[in-house]
């Protein structure tokens, strides 16, 4: 009997075309989770920001399926700030998006998996699988590591609703702020 190890968490389902987030063409979320499971079992992952979180590398020949929403910010980039919240029960935050630009090509893609135990801490699991796909992160060509956004880090470190308990070093904070001062997600065109 084949027991499913990686399932799709409802949170990742927001990552669709037009969302301003990494999304995939040609694969369903279930197919992405199946790919994550294959790659996890083959050892193609690295530890995440805490125990129970892993980042699974999408096979290089499959990266083309994924669309990166990021643009490089220049002096002429028009930016828009909006006061938003990800979901009910979470604090709102300032979301900054670029209003124009060409999305950068993805050099690699990481599938973020949380263990059932980590998700259960805040009752955020949506299946009973050992691992759930939480996020899909396209990393622009030429970038080795995509830093977590500072708002997400803040939510985690302060253990706010929607955050998962973690502590970050001053270097991790500085790298996050530095990266997100140079890149922004492109505002989706409606």
N, C-alpha and C positions, 0 to 999 in steps of 0.2 A: 504494500500500500504506500502510495506517495503522499506524504504529509506536506502540505504547503508551508513553507518557512517564511515567505515574504508576501504580505497582502497589501492592498491599497488602503491607506488612511484617507478619510473624507477630506482632510485639510489640503492634500495635494491636488485635489480635483479642481481647485481654483486656477491652476496653471494651464490655461488654454490660450489659443490664439486670441489676441485682443485684450489680454489681461495685463500686459506690461511685465509679465514674468516669463521665465523660460518655459517653452512648451514643445511638444513633439508632434511631428507630422507622420502619419502612416502607422503608428502604433497606438493601441489603446493603453489605458493605465494598467490594465491587467497584464498586457504584454511587456510593458516597462518593468513591472514588478517581477515577472518571470525572468526577464533578462537580469535584473538585480540579483535574484536568487541564484541563477547560474554563475554569475560573476562572484558573488559572495562565497559560494561553495568552492570555486576555483582559486580563491585567495586574492582576488583583485579588488582590494579595499584597503583603506587606512583608517585609523582610529579617528573619531570625531572629537568634539570639544569636551566630552566627558564619557565615562564608562556607559555602555549601552547605546552609544551613537556611533555609527560607522558611515563612511563615505565610500560608496561603491563606484569604481571607474567603469563607465560605459566602454565597450569594446571600440577601439579606434575606428574600425570600419563601419560603425553604426552611428557615429557622432553626427553625421549629416542629417539625421532625422530630427535633430534638436535645434531650435531657434533661440539664439541669444538676444535678449532684449536690451543689452547695454550699448551705450555710445560713449565715446571719449569726450569729455567736456573741454571746450576751448573758450577763449575770450568771447567769441561770438555766439556761443550756445545760449539759446533762450531757455530758461528754467522756469518751472511752475512749482510752487509749494501749495500743498493742500492739507487741511486738517482732517485726517481720516482715522478709522479703526479697522483692524483686520476682520474682527467678528464681534458679536455681542459679548459683553462682559469684560472686554479688554479696554485699557486706556487708549484714547486717541493719541496720534503722533503726527509730526510733520513729515509728509511724504514729498520728496523732491523728484521731479521727472523732467527730462529734456523734451522740449516741444518739437524739435526736429533733429535730424541726423540719420546716418545710416547705421543700422545695428552691426556690431562687430561680429565677425565669424567666430563660431565656437571652435576652440582648439581641443577642448575635451569637455566631458560632461560627468558630473558626479551625482549619484543618486543617494539622497540622504535617508538612511534607515534608522529608526528608533526601535529599541527593544520593547517588548510588551511591558516589562517592569518599569521602564522609564515613563512610558505613556500612562501607565496605571497610577503613577504618583499624583497626577492631576486629573485622572479620569478622562484622558484624551485618546484612549485606544478606541478604534471603531471596529476591530475584529478581535479574534482570539489567537491570531498568528503570533509566533515568536518575534517576528520583525514586521514593521509596517513602513511603507514608503511615505515619507513626510514631505519631501521637497525634491525638485529636480533643478540642478544648478549648472547652467552652461558657463564655462570658463572661457573668456575671450582668448584668441590666439596670442601667444607671447606672455601670458600670465600663468605663473606656476600654481598659485593658490588663490582662490577666491575668498577673501575675508568675509566673515559673517558681518552683517550690517550692525552698526552701533546701536540702533534702536532694539534689535533682537537681543544683542548682548546685554543691554540695560534691562530689558524685560526678564531675561534669564537670571542675571546676577542679583537683581532686587527681588526675584521670585514673585513677580507680578502675575496677574492672571494671563494665561497664554504663554508664560515662560516656563522653562525647565531648569531647575536649580543648577547653577554653574558659577564658577569664579574664573575670571580672566586676568592675565598678567597685564602690566602697564604697556608692555610691548604689543600684546594682542590688541589692546584698545587703540594704541597709536597707529598700528598698521591698518586697522579697520577704518578709522577716521581718514587716514591718508588716502586709502584706496577710494573711498566713497566721496572724497573731494575731487577726484579725477575722473570718475565714471558715474553715469546715471542711467537709469532705465528710461527707455523712450516711451513717452506718453502714447498709449494706444490711439489709433485713429478710429473714430466711431463711424 
